[in-house]
Amino acid sequence: MGSYQEHALDSASAVDLVVALYDGIIRFLYAASAAVERGDAEGRRAAVKRALDIIIHLQARLRMDVGGRPAEVLSEFYASIFAQILQASQSASKKKFEHAINCVRTVRDAWRQVAKDPNANPASPRETTALPIHRQAGADNSDPAANGAASSRWTA
């Protein structure tokens, strides 16, 4: 990642970071769909793995203790979209990837609306109250969008 991108993420709010992760999911799903068109099974699996790694990251950072029902709904969404992506990959279906992209885009757009609300999107991205539904990423470089892919043992 270039220094401009690193600086942009350093100064981003918590909500902006979540939006960036959703953008990453969408980008990898488009790459998986393009791989289907090319007949590139390895490329499809690699792109799907990256998208699913981000979903796992987001799911793991949900704060059910303070997020309440919205956190539960997001957890259900992540489980659903995870399954949809696996089905799209297993069937090598461009149409199923497009459906998953549309679902993720809808939720990403809702996060973008939150990002426009100054009361929901404080200036300091590292405040623990910045995004009560998701935990903040630490300095452990465990962010799959920032460092490539998190390790996992499943295959798509």
Secondary structure, 3 states (H helix, E strand, C coil): CCHHHHHHHHCCCHHHHHHHHHHHHHHHHHHHHHHHHHCCHHHHHHHHHHHHHHHHHHHHCECHHHHHHHHHHHHHHHHHHHHHHHHHHHCCCHHHHHHHHHHHHHHHHHHHHHHCCCCCCCCCCCCCCCCCCECCCCCCCCCHHHHCCCCCCCCC
